[in-house]
Amino acid sequence: MLSTPFTVDSLVANEFHIEINGATLTGIFKVMGLVTYECDSEGNRVRPPFVITKMVQRDPNAPLNAWLRETLAERSNTNRPRRDVVIVAIDDGVVTRRWTVKNAWIQQVSYSDFDTASFEMMEERFTIQYEDIEEEFPAGNTSAGGTWKTVNA
């Protein structure tokens, strides 16, 4: 006897956006290494950095460019410019998960190879360190005005 068919709730990795202090970023290729919960062998929280990879953009006032310029201006200061970074996962146009990275700072910036034989877009990779992360899950039908449940990861 056949059982009732069901659908699998899944998330496609290419539907997301990133916000910095409320501004949505453009030109983002990927986010790598986002770990929302990890403990060391003694049970202490570990917050490993993650990487935002984006296209190199000319606009000096683009949110990541402005943050990078501020960071470079303060490079001799241990108190780096901080931002809240929000990574939003979307499935078929509906927000399904939201991670708010609190008090983030730029730890490193690297670039893809300069190569005269390549026609690839230049990549800029921002390694982001942070103090805390909150993960929000939909608590009901958020597309119909439902609520979100926040978990301090």
Protein Blocks (a to p, Z undefined) as FASTA:
>chain_A
ZZdddddddddfklccddeehiacehiabdehiafbdcdfkopacdddddddddddfblk
bmklmmmmmmmmmmmpmbdcdddddddddeehiafbdcddehiacfbdcdddddfkbcbd
cddddddddfbdcddddebjfknopacddddZZ
